[in-house]
Amino acid sequence: MDDPIQRHPTRAEQLDIITSVIAETTRPGAAVLDIGCGTGYFEHLLAEKRDDLAVTGVDMNEASLAAAAERFDGRGDYQWVKGDLRAPGEISLPRADYRVAVTCLTFHDLADVEKQAVMSWITGHLARDGMFVLMDRIRLTEPVLFGSQIALWNRLERVHGFTMRAADSFEAYEADMASNNRPARLVDYQTWFHEAGMVSQLLHLHGNIMVMAAARL
Ligand SMILES: C[S@@+](CC[C@H](N)C(=O)[O-])C[C@H]1O[C@@H](n2cnc3c(N)ncnc32)[C@H](O)[C@@H]1O
């Protein structure tokens, strides 16, 4: 399966980090929840390492869920649930004891208050010591440091031949913020995890894309 999200040179490494962490920290049959699963690319990568997990994918896009369901038909324990993360309380998940919840490049679609609501909703669906792994872009807030991000995008372009450059100036970056492009600050994620009753730790950061793990105590 090809990655449906291109122009993202560090994505393969970050997805490999997340699937490696899940593969090494779960027992057979452990429940895994993927929030904003799309067409199931993450599940495809995870299945290359572990095909004995009980996976639930949630997304609001019916066509994506149908494509995922077709891809995994007859291949193990996969459930695909339609749900809108802007109203998490209305999503009916098949379980409340997920060992791992994961979300990749989806949280920036949500307003900050919606992100926090999803974080506490997830906390309520994790097993004790369950882990939530969040991968997403983080918000760049310092105009004086924006040149270093541009240099990073330039380097990615040189090394990989493509890039995920978002803007050529801080003003253009700010102007590009929209209802489907609202990354949160790293420090806010740390605070929100704490408020949701979780401890958190950064697993990987490349420029403005982070992978953070949080655990329910
Ligand atoms: C950029 S895609 C990422 C897909 C997948 N996680 C991946 O990394 O390949 C974002 C996904 O989030 C889903 N999404 C965005 N907002 C959502 C919402 N409010 N409720 C449920 N899903 C949402 C989209 O339908 C889309 O499938």
PDBQT file of the ligand as one rigid body, heavy atoms in Angstrom, charges set to zero:
ROOT
HETATM    1  C1  LIG A 301      -4.206  13.655   7.142  1.00  0.00    +0.000 C 
HETATM    2  S1  LIG A 301      -5.315  12.312   7.372  1.00  0.00    +0.000 S 
HETATM    3  C2  LIG A 301      -4.304  11.129   8.262  1.00  0.00    +0.000 C 
HETATM    4  C3  LIG A 301      -4.771   9.720   8.061  1.00  0.00    +0.000 C 
HETATM    5  C4  LIG A 301      -3.936   8.667   8.781  1.00  0.00    +0.000 C 
HETATM    6  N1  LIG A 301      -3.914   8.870  10.220  1.00  0.00    +0.000 N 
HETATM    7  C5  LIG A 301      -2.530   8.657   8.263  1.00  0.00    +0.000 C 
HETATM    8  O1  LIG A 301      -1.622   9.160   8.944  1.00  0.00    +0.000 OA
HETATM    9  O2  LIG A 301      -2.295   8.151   7.152  1.00  0.00    +0.000 OA
HETATM   10  C6  LIG A 301      -6.402  12.929   8.623  1.00  0.00    +0.000 C 
HETATM   11  C7  LIG A 301      -7.560  12.012   8.877  1.00  0.00    +0.000 C 
HETATM   12  O3  LIG A 301      -8.319  12.532   9.969  1.00  0.00    +0.000 OA
HETATM   13  C8  LIG A 301      -9.697  12.425   9.666  1.00  0.00    +0.000 C 
HETATM   14  N2  LIG A 301     -10.400  13.462  10.410  1.00  0.00    +0.000 N 
HETATM   15  C9  LIG A 301     -10.217  14.784  10.361  1.00  0.00    +0.000 A 
HETATM   16  N3  LIG A 301     -11.071  15.414  11.178  1.00  0.00    +0.000 NA
HETATM   17  C10 LIG A 301     -11.814  14.460  11.755  1.00  0.00    +0.000 A 
HETATM   18  C11 LIG A 301     -12.883  14.473  12.696  1.00  0.00    +0.000 A 
HETATM   19  N4  LIG A 301     -13.376  15.612  13.162  1.00  0.00    +0.000 N 
HETATM   20  N5  LIG A 301     -13.415  13.294  13.083  1.00  0.00    +0.000 NA
HETATM   21  C12 LIG A 301     -12.940  12.124  12.597  1.00  0.00    +0.000 A 
HETATM   22  N6  LIG A 301     -11.941  12.049  11.702  1.00  0.00    +0.000 NA
HETATM   23  C13 LIG A 301     -11.383  13.199  11.284  1.00  0.00    +0.000 A 
HETATM   24  C14 LIG A 301      -9.763  12.642   8.170  1.00  0.00    +0.000 C 
HETATM   25  O4  LIG A 301     -10.977  12.113   7.637  1.00  0.00    +0.000 OA
HETATM   26  C15 LIG A 301      -8.529  11.909   7.692  1.00  0.00    +0.000 C 
HETATM   27  O5  LIG A 301      -8.775  10.557   7.418  1.00  0.00    +0.000 OA
ENDROOT
TORSDOF 0
